């Protein structure tokens, strides 16, 4: 086989990824072995108590998925015919149906708040709320989100490689998520931009509010850390419905839960999640050999 020729952008991206992995590994080692950093990273618990019942959490989750599927169905009815014959049909479907789902799913939070307030109002009371941690600045949240991703990235990459090798050894499918594969084939820059909006903004915001701000937060105070981390991470990995990505994404979910627990600010895991998806998609679009 001949030597693989890389473009300048691919070389620069490879250097950037290697630098990020090394920096993340260094940060992770410091967080593990330096006591004050270990306390701040792994033991700090700044989540305010969420005075909510199991029934109410279940209702919230049902509302999120119900409204999401309704939004997706409406998008299908509105756009399916016009999308059917398009050159980048798969990408346009991701935009239309993805935005339809995530945008309407986010409505589950205000709808739930209204229903809950109405229920308590029937008894002449106000619903108990969350006692939040002090909010940090957007810059601090962005830096902590980037730091979270850097520390998680080396472990996710190593685990992903090992998990993929295990799947291949067992003869099981190891194809990437459909969304990742679609990114590698879309031609229109506008379609790519729309898919970025779904994958790097709408999806992470909706998923973090659901899995970290909702599921993890409730399980953490109701059943403790172990069950909260395990259950929310497994649900997060399983929701993507891809065997090759299940274990790495479950680990990522655990890291995002750890960041949320340590900071008490949902913006931190949201930013880390957005950056993770952005990084993955840029690698795919770069055409690096062995990726697409």
C-alpha positions as CSV (number, residue, x, y, z in Angstrom):
1,X,0.0,0.0,0.0
2,X,1.2,3.5,-0.8
3,X,1.6,6.3,1.7
4,X,-1.5,8.2,2.5
5,X,-1.4,11.8,1.4
6,X,-3.0,14.3,3.8
7,X,-4.2,17.8,3.0
8,X,-2.8,20.7,5.1
9,X,-6.2,21.0,6.9
10,X,-6.1,17.3,7.8
11,X,-2.5,17.6,9.1
12,X,-3.5,20.7,11.2
13,X,-6.6,18.8,12.5
14,X,-4.5,15.8,13.4
15,X,-2.1,17.9,15.3
16,X,-5.0,19.7,17.1
17,X,-6.6,16.4,18.1
18,X,-3.3,14.9,19.3
19,X,-2.7,18.1,21.3
20,X,-6.2,18.0,22.8
21,X,-5.8,14.3,23.8
22,X,-2.4,15.0,25.5
23,X,-3.8,18.1,27.2
24,X,-6.9,16.2,28.4
25,X,-4.8,13.4,29.7
26,X,-2.6,15.8,31.6
27,X,-5.6,17.6,33.1
28,X,-7.2,14.2,34.1
29,X,-4.0,13.0,35.8
30,X,-3.7,16.3,37.7
31,X,-7.4,16.0,38.8
32,X,-6.8,12.4,40.0
33,X,-3.5,12.9,41.8
34,X,-3.7,16.5,43.1
35,X,-5.9,16.5,46.2
36,X,-7.5,19.9,45.9
37,X,-8.3,19.3,42.2
38,X,-9.6,15.9,43.0
39,X,-11.9,17.3,45.5
40,X,-13.2,20.0,43.1
41,X,-13.5,17.6,40.2
42,X,-14.9,14.4,41.7
43,X,-16.2,15.1,45.2
44,X,-17.8,18.6,45.0
45,X,-21.6,18.4,45.1
46,X,-23.2,21.7,44.3
47,X,-26.5,20.5,43.0
48,X,-29.4,22.2,44.8
49,X,-32.1,20.0,46.1
50,X,-35.0,19.4,43.7
51,X,-38.2,19.1,45.6
52,X,-40.0,16.8,43.1
53,X,-41.7,13.4,43.3
54,X,-41.1,10.4,41.2
55,X,-44.5,10.7,39.6
56,X,-43.7,14.3,38.6
57,X,-40.4,13.3,37.1
58,X,-42.1,10.5,35.1
59,X,-44.7,13.0,33.9
60,X,-41.9,15.4,32.8
61,X,-40.2,12.7,30.8
62,X,-43.4,11.5,29.2
63,X,-44.2,15.1,28.2
64,X,-40.7,15.6,26.7
65,X,-40.9,12.5,24.5
66,X,-44.6,13.0,23.7
67,X,-44.2,16.6,22.5
68,X,-41.0,15.6,20.7
69,X,-42.7,12.8,18.7
70,X,-45.6,15.1,18.0
71,X,-43.2,17.8,16.6
72,X,-41.4,15.1,14.6
73,X,-44.7,13.9,13.1
74,X,-45.8,17.4,12.3
75,X,-42.4,18.0,10.5
76,X,-42.9,14.8,8.5
77,X,-46.4,15.9,7.4
78,X,-45.1,19.4,6.4
79,X,-41.8,18.6,4.8
80,X,-41.7,14.9,3.7
81,X,-43.1,15.6,0.1
82,X,-40.7,18.5,-0.6
83,X,-37.7,16.6,0.8
84,X,-38.4,13.3,-1.0
85,X,-36.8,14.2,-4.3
86,X,-33.9,16.4,-2.9
87,X,-30.3,15.6,-3.6
88,X,-29.4,15.8,0.1
89,X,-32.5,14.1,1.2
90,X,-31.0,12.3,4.3
91,X,-29.5,15.6,5.5
92,X,-32.7,17.5,5.0
93,X,-34.6,14.8,7.0
94,X,-32.1,15.2,9.8
95,X,-32.8,19.0,9.9
96,X,-36.6,18.9,9.5
97,X,-37.3,15.9,11.8
98,X,-34.5,16.6,14.3
99,X,-35.4,20.2,14.8
100,X,-39.1,19.2,15.0
101,X,-38.3,16.7,17.7
102,X,-35.9,18.7,19.8
103,X,-37.7,22.0,19.6
104,X,-41.0,20.5,20.7
105,X,-39.4,18.3,23.3
106,X,-38.0,21.4,24.9
107,X,-41.5,22.6,25.3
108,X,-42.0,19.8,27.8
109,X,-40.3,21.8,30.5
110,X,-42.6,24.9,30.5
111,X,-45.7,22.7,29.9
112,X,-44.7,20.6,32.9
113,X,-44.1,23.7,35.0
114,X,-47.6,25.0,34.1
115,X,-49.3,21.7,34.8
116,X,-47.4,21.4,38.1
117,X,-48.3,24.9,39.2
118,X,-52.0,24.3,38.3
119,X,-52.0,21.1,40.3
120,X,-50.7,22.8,43.4
121,X,-52.9,25.8,42.9
122,X,-55.9,23.5,43.3
123,X,-54.8,23.0,46.9
124,X,-53.9,26.7,47.4
125,X,-50.2,26.1,47.4
126,X,-47.1,26.9,45.4
127,X,-45.0,24.0,44.1
128,X,-41.7,23.6,45.9
129,X,-38.7,24.4,43.6
130,X,-35.0,24.0,43.2
131,X,-32.5,25.6,45.5
132,X,-29.9,26.4,42.8
133,X,-26.1,26.8,43.3
134,X,-24.8,30.3,42.6
135,X,-24.5,30.8,38.9
136,X,-21.1,31.3,37.4
137,X,-20.4,33.6,34.4
138,X,-20.8,32.4,30.9
139,X,-17.0,32.5,30.4
140,X,-16.5,30.3,33.5
141,X,-19.1,27.9,32.3
142,X,-17.5,27.7,28.9
143,X,-14.1,27.1,30.3
144,X,-15.4,24.4,32.6
145,X,-17.3,22.8,29.8
146,X,-14.2,22.7,27.6
147,X,-12.2,21.3,30.5
148,X,-14.8,18.6,31.0
149,X,-14.5,17.6,27.4
150,X,-10.7,17.6,27.4
151,X,-10.6,15.3,30.5
152,X,-13.2,13.0,29.1
153,X,-11.8,12.8,25.6
154,X,-8.8,10.5,26.1
155,X,-10.8,8.0,28.1
156,X,-13.6,8.1,25.5
157,X,-11.2,7.6,22.6
158,X,-9.4,4.7,24.3
159,X,-12.6,3.0,25.4
160,X,-14.1,3.5,21.9
161,X,-11.1,1.8,20.3
162,X,-11.3,-1.1,22.7
163,X,-15.1,-1.4,22.3
164,X,-14.8,-1.4,18.5
165,X,-12.1,-4.0,18.6
166,X,-14.3,-6.2,20.9
167,X,-17.3,-5.8,18.6
168,X,-15.3,-6.8,15.5
169,X,-13.8,-9.8,17.4
170,X,-17.3,-10.9,18.3
171,X,-18.6,-10.3,14.7
172,X,-21.0,-7.7,15.8
173,X,-21.8,-4.5,13.8
174,X,-19.5,-1.5,14.5
175,X,-20.9,1.1,12.1
176,X,-21.1,4.7,13.4
177,X,-24.4,6.4,14.1
178,X,-26.5,7.2,11.1
179,X,-26.2,10.9,11.7
180,X,-22.4,10.7,11.6
181,X,-22.5,8.7,8.3
182,X,-24.9,11.2,6.8
183,X,-22.5,14.1,7.5
184,X,-19.9,12.3,5.5
185,X,-22.1,12.3,2.4
186,X,-24.0,15.6,2.4
187,X,-22.8,18.0,-0.3
188,X,-24.7,21.3,0.3
189,X,-23.0,23.7,2.7
190,X,-26.4,25.0,3.8
191,X,-27.6,21.5,4.6
192,X,-24.4,20.8,6.6
193,X,-25.0,24.0,8.5
194,X,-28.5,23.0,9.3
195,X,-27.3,19.6,10.5
196,X,-24.7,21.4,12.7
197,X,-27.6,23.2,14.3
198,X,-29.4,20.0,15.1
199,X,-26.3,18.0,16.2
200,X,-24.3,20.7,18.0
201,X,-27.1,22.9,19.5
202,X,-30.6,21.5,19.6
203,X,-29.7,17.9,20.4
204,X,-27.2,18.6,23.2
205,X,-29.4,21.2,24.9
206,X,-32.4,18.8,24.9
207,X,-30.5,15.8,25.9
208,X,-28.6,17.5,28.7
209,X,-31.8,19.0,30.1
210,X,-33.4,15.6,30.0
211,X,-30.6,13.3,31.2
212,X,-28.6,15.5,33.5
213,X,-31.0,18.3,34.6
214,X,-33.9,15.8,34.9
215,X,-33.0,12.1,35.2
216,X,-29.6,12.4,36.9
217,X,-30.6,15.2,39.3
218,X,-33.6,13.3,40.5
219,X,-31.8,9.9,40.8
220,X,-28.8,11.5,42.5
221,X,-30.9,12.8,45.5
222,X,-33.3,9.9,45.6
223,X,-31.0,6.9,45.1
224,X,-27.4,8.1,45.5
225,X,-24.5,8.6,43.2
226,X,-23.9,5.0,41.9
227,X,-27.4,4.5,40.6
228,X,-27.7,8.1,39.3
229,X,-24.5,7.8,37.3
230,X,-25.1,4.3,36.0
231,X,-28.8,4.7,35.1
232,X,-28.5,8.1,33.4
233,X,-25.3,7.1,31.5
234,X,-26.8,3.8,30.3
235,X,-30.0,5.6,29.2
236,X,-28.0,8.3,27.4
237,X,-25.9,5.7,25.6
238,X,-28.9,3.5,24.7
239,X,-31.0,6.5,23.4
240,X,-28.6,6.9,20.5
241,X,-29.5,3.3,19.3
242,X,-26.0,2.5,18.0
243,X,-24.1,-0.5,19.4
244,X,-20.7,0.9,18.4
245,X,-21.3,4.1,20.2
246,X,-23.1,2.7,23.3
247,X,-20.2,2.3,25.7
248,X,-18.3,5.4,24.7
249,X,-21.4,7.5,24.9
250,X,-22.4,6.0,28.2
251,X,-19.0,7.0,29.6
252,X,-19.4,10.5,28.1
253,X,-22.8,10.7,29.9
254,X,-21.2,9.7,33.2
255,X,-18.5,12.4,32.7
256,X,-21.2,15.0,31.9
257,X,-23.1,14.0,35.0
258,X,-19.9,14.4,37.1
259,X,-19.4,17.9,35.7
260,X,-23.0,18.8,36.5
261,X,-22.7,17.5,40.0
262,X,-19.5,19.3,40.6
263,X,-20.6,22.7,39.3
264,X,-24.4,22.6,39.8
265,X,-24.7,24.5,36.5
266,X,-26.4,22.7,33.6
267,X,-24.6,25.0,31.1
268,X,-21.3,23.2,31.8
269,X,-22.4,19.7,30.5
270,X,-24.4,21.4,27.7
271,X,-21.3,23.2,26.5
272,X,-19.1,20.1,26.8
273,X,-21.7,18.0,24.9
274,X,-21.9,20.6,22.1
275,X,-18.1,20.7,21.8
276,X,-17.9,16.9,21.7
277,X,-20.4,16.7,18.9
278,X,-18.7,19.6,17.0
279,X,-15.4,17.9,17.3
280,X,-16.7,14.6,16.1
281,X,-18.4,16.1,13.1
282,X,-15.4,18.2,12.1
283,X,-13.3,15.1,12.1
284,X,-15.8,13.3,9.9
285,X,-16.1,16.2,7.5
286,X,-12.3,16.5,7.2
287,X,-12.1,13.2,5.4
288,X,-9.3,11.9,7.5
289,X,-8.4,8.3,6.4
290,X,-9.9,5.7,8.7
291,X,-12.6,8.0,9.9
292,X,-15.1,8.2,7.0
